[in-house]
């Protein structure tokens, strides 16, 4: 009788039995074979060979499935955003009062209302996934929410008027570097540090602040360096307020949404693992969406700009209340415009929100030259002017900002 370890199958393939360490052979393999004779040994070998083939096929299938899953780009693939509102809020809160007055004097007092920990990444990405760029609408199952330039006015406080922002102004980067005394373009974080540690001249300080504000909030990109596209509109500090930053912020946002959606579609088609970027001011989109979401008895103040209301962790808290799952939102229904703070009748109280800061600025800067009654009379004049500026809240806010800046300039000159 031939030894079973050297036997061959009828098909000529090797019939060496599995070793004792094999997962497919019992520990008493040799004993079982000897006890049953050659026929039993052949039957056992055939059985274990088939079992090994089945397991090999299963392992091969699992490996293929894992490779396929690794190449898939899920709908919830994470996207990044260089916008850093939490960091900007820290910078704003840390700016010395005298420097804040400089920024106010150039026509941007509303920036100091910003104080938020930001927008959750998954929530921001979900909003971007539901935006129709052609119409600038957030479209969800329960309704549609419009995001226009006026939204940026309503939320941040810009006037929705003025000249178009100079984009890709030829030589703007070189002129900016020369004006600021830089040999190369600093990072956004380096510019932010300058606002707290560097004693820049007033105009340069304001320009530096605007670069930080734009690159970390209104017009963020995918880089750690500020974009050079808007530098041409920042070269003359006194002229910065004449540009329509609301329209520019909206355009930047929509272009960023288009790029994000295109890159996401391309990534899924090519099974790409490349990063996705959420550009533009997600804070504005998040605030507008949450202002329209129906949270039942939970009501927020109707003040404008909306930065007066949506502070600290409020966006995160309300986004959580609207969350369906880890990457899906839209639990709440969308309310009709007439039931939101954006109904025209409720927007005429905005200008008064600037008055306390304006009065404080007058008192701090001109306490030695202006009597208290004069300060109060000036504030009363602005308060009465609200009725003459019309119901268009952002036009009123823009006019107020311009008049206030003019008063500051006249007082400084005199």
C-alpha positions in Angstrom: 0.0 0.0 0.0 1.5 3.3 -1.0 2.0 5.9 1.7 -0.8 8.3 1.7 1.5 11.3 2.0 2.9 10.6 -1.5 -0.3 9.6 -3.2 -1.7 11.5 -6.3 -5.2 12.2 -7.4 -6.6 11.0 -10.6 -6.3 14.5 -12.2 -2.6 14.5 -11.6 -2.6 17.3 -9.1 -0.6 17.1 -5.9 -2.4 15.3 -3.1 -0.2 16.3 -0.3 -2.5 16.6 2.8 -2.6 19.8 4.8 0.0 20.1 7.5 -1.1 19.7 11.0 -1.0 23.4 11.4 -3.5 23.9 8.6 -6.8 25.5 9.4 -8.5 22.9 7.3 -7.1 19.6 8.8 -8.0 18.1 12.1 -5.3 17.4 14.6 -5.8 13.6 14.2 -5.5 13.7 10.4 -3.0 10.9 10.1 -4.8 8.7 12.6 -8.1 9.1 10.8 -6.6 8.3 7.4 -4.8 5.2 8.6 -7.9 3.9 10.4 -10.1 4.2 7.3 -7.6 3.1 4.7 -6.8 4.7 1.3 -10.4 5.3 0.4 -11.1 7.3 3.5 -7.8 9.2 3.1 -8.8 10.2 -0.5 -12.2 11.2 0.6 -10.9 13.4 3.5 -8.3 15.0 1.2 -10.9 15.8 -1.4 -13.2 17.3 1.3 -10.5 19.5 2.7 -9.3 20.5 -0.8 -12.8 21.7 -1.7 -13.2 23.5 1.6 -9.9 25.3 1.0 -11.0 26.4 -2.4 -14.2 27.8 -1.1 -12.4 29.7 1.6 -9.8 31.0 -0.8 -12.6 32.2 -3.1 -14.3 33.9 -0.1 -11.1 35.6 0.9 -10.5 36.8 -2.6 -14.0 38.2 -2.8 -13.6 40.0 0.6 -10.3 41.5 -0.6 -11.9 42.8 -3.8 -14.8 44.2 -1.9 -12.5 46.1 0.5 -10.4 47.5 -2.4 -13.7 48.6 -4.0 -14.9 50.3 -0.8 -11.6 52.0 -0.4 -12.0 53.6 -3.8 -15.5 54.7 -3.2 -16.2 58.4 -2.5 -19.2 58.5 -0.1 -21.8 61.2 -0.3 -20.6 62.4 3.1 -16.9 62.6 2.2 -15.4 65.2 4.4 -14.6 68.6 3.0 -12.4 71.3 4.6 -12.8 75.1 4.9 -10.0 77.5 5.7 -12.6 79.9 7.2 -11.9 80.2 10.9 -14.5 82.2 12.6 -13.6 81.0 16.1 -10.0 82.3 15.6 -11.2 85.6 14.0 -13.6 86.1 17.0 -10.7 85.7 19.3 -8.7 88.2 17.3 -11.6 90.7 17.3 -12.1 90.3 21.0 -8.4 90.8 21.7 -8.0 94.0 19.6 -7.3 97.0 21.9 -10.1 99.6 22.1 -8.0 102.3 20.4 -7.5 100.0 17.4 -11.2 99.2 17.3 -11.9 102.9 17.0 -9.7 103.0 13.9 -11.6 100.2 12.2 -14.9 101.9 13.2 -13.7 105.1 11.8 -13.1 103.5 8.4 -16.7 102.4 8.3 -16.8 98.9 9.6 -18.2 99.0 13.2 -20.4 95.9 12.6 -17.4 93.6 12.4 -17.2 93.7 16.2 -20.6 92.0 16.5 -18.9 88.8 15.3 -18.3 86.4 18.2 -19.0 82.8 17.1 -17.4 79.4 17.5 -18.2 78.7 13.9 -20.3 76.3 11.8 -20.1 72.5 12.2 -18.3 71.0 9.2 -21.0 68.4 8.5 -23.7 71.0 8.7 -21.8 73.4 6.3 -21.2 70.6 3.8 -24.9 69.5 4.0 -26.0 73.1 3.1 -23.5 73.2 0.2 -24.9 70.0 -1.1 -28.4 71.5 -1.1 -27.6 74.8 -2.8 -28.8 75.5 -6.4 -26.0 77.9 -7.6 -28.0 79.2 -10.6 -30.7 80.6 -8.3 -28.7 81.0 -5.1 -31.3 78.9 -3.3 -31.0 76.4 -0.5 -33.5 73.7 -1.6 -34.6 71.1 0.9 -37.7 68.9 1.1 -39.8 71.3 3.1 -39.0 74.5 1.2 -36.6 76.9 -0.5 -34.4 79.6 1.1 -32.9 82.3 -1.0 -29.2 83.4 -0.5 -28.6 86.7 -2.3 -26.3 89.7 -1.8 -28.9 91.1 0.5 -28.4 88.0 2.8 -24.8 89.1 3.4 -26.1 92.6 4.2 -28.7 91.2 6.6 -26.4 88.9 8.4 -23.1 90.8 8.5 -24.1 94.4 8.3 -22.6 95.5 5.0 -24.5 98.0 2.8 -25.6 96.3 -0.4 -24.4 99.1 -2.6 -21.3 100.7 -4.0 -18.7 99.9 -6.6 -17.7 96.4 -7.6 -14.7 95.0 -5.7 -11.6 95.0 -7.9 -10.9 91.4 -8.6 -7.4 90.3 -9.9 -6.3 93.9 -10.1 -3.0 93.9 -12.0 0.0 94.5 -9.8 -2.2 94.5 -6.6 0.0 92.0 -4.8 3.2 94.0 -5.5 1.5 97.3 -4.5 0.2 95.7 -1.3 3.6 94.3 -0.3 5.2 97.7 -1.0 2.5 99.6 1.0 2.7 97.3 4.0 6.5 97.0 3.9 6.5 93.2 3.4 9.1 91.3 1.4 6.6 88.5 0.8 3.0 87.8 1.5 2.5 86.7 5.1 0.2 83.9 6.1 -3.3 84.6 7.5 -2.2 83.7 11.0 0.9 86.0 10.8 -1.3 88.9 9.8 -3.7 88.1 12.7 -0.7 88.2 15.1 0.3 91.6 13.7 -3.1 93.0 14.7 -2.3 92.1 18.4 1.5 92.8 18.5 2.5 95.2 15.7 2.2 99.0 16.0 1.1 99.7 12.5 0.0 103.1 11.3 -3.7 103.6 11.3 -4.3 103.0 7.6 -2.0 100.0 7.5 -3.6 98.6 10.6 -7.1 98.8 9.0 -5.9 97.2 5.7 -4.2 94.4 7.7 -7.4 93.8 9.6 -9.5 93.7 6.4 -7.2 91.1 4.9 -7.6 89.0 8.0 -11.4 89.5 8.0 -11.8 88.6 4.3 -9.4 85.6 4.3 -10.8 84.0 7.4 -14.5 84.9 7.2 -16.0 86.6 4.1 -13.8 85.2 1.3 -11.8 82.2 2.6 -10.0 79.9 0.1 -8.1 76.6 0.4 -4.8 78.2 1.3 -3.1 79.4 4.5 -2.3 82.6 2.6 -4.8 85.3 1.8 -6.1 85.5 -1.8 -4.6 88.3 -3.9 -7.9 88.7 -5.8 -9.3 91.4 -3.5 -6.1 93.2 -2.5 -6.6 95.9 -5.2 -9.7 97.2 -3.3 -7.7 97.5 0.0 -4.8 99.7 -1.2 -6.5 102.9 -0.2 -7.9 102.6 3.3 -10.4 105.5 2.9 -11.9 103.9 -0.2 -12.5 100.4 1.2 -16.0 101.3 2.4 -17.1 102.5 -1.1 -17.1 98.9 -2.4 -20.0 96.5 -2.3 -18.6 93.8 -0.1 -22.0 92.2 0.3 -22.2 91.5 -3.4 -18.6 90.4 -3.5 -19.0 88.0 -0.6 -22.1 86.5 -2.3 -20.3 86.0 -5.6 -17.3 84.4 -3.9 -19.6 82.1 -2.0 -21.6 80.9 -5.0 -18.4 80.4 -7.1 -17.0 78.3 -4.2 -20.2 76.2 -4.1 -20.0 75.5 -7.8 -16.4 74.4 -7.5 -17.2 72.2 -4.5 -20.1 70.5 -6.2 -18.1 70.0 -9.4 -15.1 68.6 -7.5 -17.4 66.3 -5.5 -19.1 64.9 -8.6 -15.7 64.4 -10.3 -14.3 62.6 -7.2 -17.2 60.2 -7.2 -17.0 59.5 -10.9 -13.2 58.8 -10.8 -13.2 57.2 -7.3 -10.8 60.0 -6.3 -9.6 60.4 -2.7 -8.6 64.1 -3.3 -9.7 66.6 -0.7 -12.9 68.7 -1.2 -12.9 72.4 -0.1 -15.9 74.4 1.2 -15.1 78.0 0.2 -17.0 81.2 1.0 -18.7 82.4 4.1 -20.5 79.4 5.5 -21.6 81.4 8.5 -24.0 83.5 6.4 -25.6 80.4 4.8 -25.9 78.7 8.1 -27.6 81.7 9.8 -30.0 82.2 7.0 -31.0 78.5 6.9 -31.5 78.4 10.7 -33.4 81.6 10.7 -35.9 79.9 8.4 -36.0 76.6 10.2 -39.1 76.1 12.4 -38.0 75.3 16.0 -41.4 75.6 17.4 -41.7 77.6 20.6 -37.9 78.4 20.5 -37.6 82.0 19.4 -34.6 84.2 18.9 -34.3 88.0 18.8 -35.1 89.6 15.5 -32.3 92.2 15.6 -30.1 93.0 12.6 -27.4 92.4 11.6 -27.9 88.8 12.6 -24.4 88.7 14.0 -25.9 90.4 17.0 -27.9 87.2 17.6 -26.0 84.2 16.4 -23.1 84.2 18.8 -20.9 81.7 20.6 -22.2 78.1 20.1 -25.7 79.0 19.0 -25.2 77.8 15.5 -23.9 74.4 16.7 -26.7 74.1 19.2 -29.5 74.8 16.7 -27.8 72.7 14.0 -27.9 69.8 16.4 -31.7 70.3 16.8 -32.1 70.0 13.0 -29.9 66.9 12.7 -31.4 63.7 11.3 -28.2 61.6 11.4 -24.5 62.0 11.4 -24.3 63.7 8.0 -27.9 64.6 7.3 -29.9 67.6 8.5 -33.3 69.1 7.6 -35.3 67.7 10.4 -37.2 71.0 10.8 -39.6 72.5 8.3 -38.8 75.7 6.4 -41.0 78.6 7.5 -42.6 81.1 5.2 -40.8 84.4 4.8 -43.6 86.2 6.5 -42.9 84.2 9.7 -39.2 85.1 9.9 -37.2 88.0 11.0 -36.5 88.8 7.3 -40.1 90.1 6.8 -39.6 93.7 5.8 -41.6 95.2 8.6 -39.3 93.7 11.3 -36.1 95.1 9.8 -36.4 98.8 10.6 -34.7 98.4 14.1 -31.3 97.7 12.8 -29.7 101.1 12.8 -30.2 101.6 16.5 -27.9 98.6 17.2 -25.0 100.8 16.1 -25.8 103.7 18.4 -24.3 102.4 21.7 -21.0 101.7 20.1 -21.0 105.0 18.2 -21.7 106.9 21.4 -18.9 105.0 23.2 -16.5 105.8 20.4 -17.3 109.5 20.6 -16.9 109.6 24.3 -13.5 107.7 24.2 -12.0 109.7 21.4 -13.3 113.2 22.1 -13.9 113.3 25.9 -11.6 116.3 26.2 -13.1 118.3 23.4 -16.8 117.4 23.3 -19.2 118.2 26.1 -21.5 115.3 27.2 -24.5 117.1 25.9 -22.9 117.5 22.5 -22.2 113.8 22.3 -25.8 113.0 23.2 -27.2 115.5 20.7 -25.2 113.9 17.9 -26.5 110.5 18.9 -30.0 111.8 19.0 -29.6 113.2 15.6 -28.6 109.8 14.2 -31.4 108.1 16.0 -33.9 110.5 14.5 -32.4 110.1 11.1 -33.4 106.4 11.1 -37.0 107.3 10.1 -35.7 109.4 7.2 -33.5 106.6 5.8 -36.4 104.4 4.8 -37.4 100.8 5.6 -34.6 99.3 3.6 -32.5 98.3 6.6 -29.2 97.7 4.9 -29.5 100.9 3.0 -30.1 102.7 6.3 -27.2 100.9 7.9 -24.9 101.8 5.0 -26.0 105.5 5.2 -25.5 105.4 8.9 -22.0 104.0 8.5 -21.1 106.7 6.0 -22.5 109.5 8.1 -20.8 108.3 11.2 -17.4 108.0 9.5 -17.9 111.5 8.1 -18.5 112.9 11.6 -15.4 111.2 12.9 -13.3 112.7 10.1 -14.7 116.2 10.7 -14.0 115.9 14.5 -10.5 114.6 13.9 -9.6 117.4 11.4 -11.0 120.1 13.7 
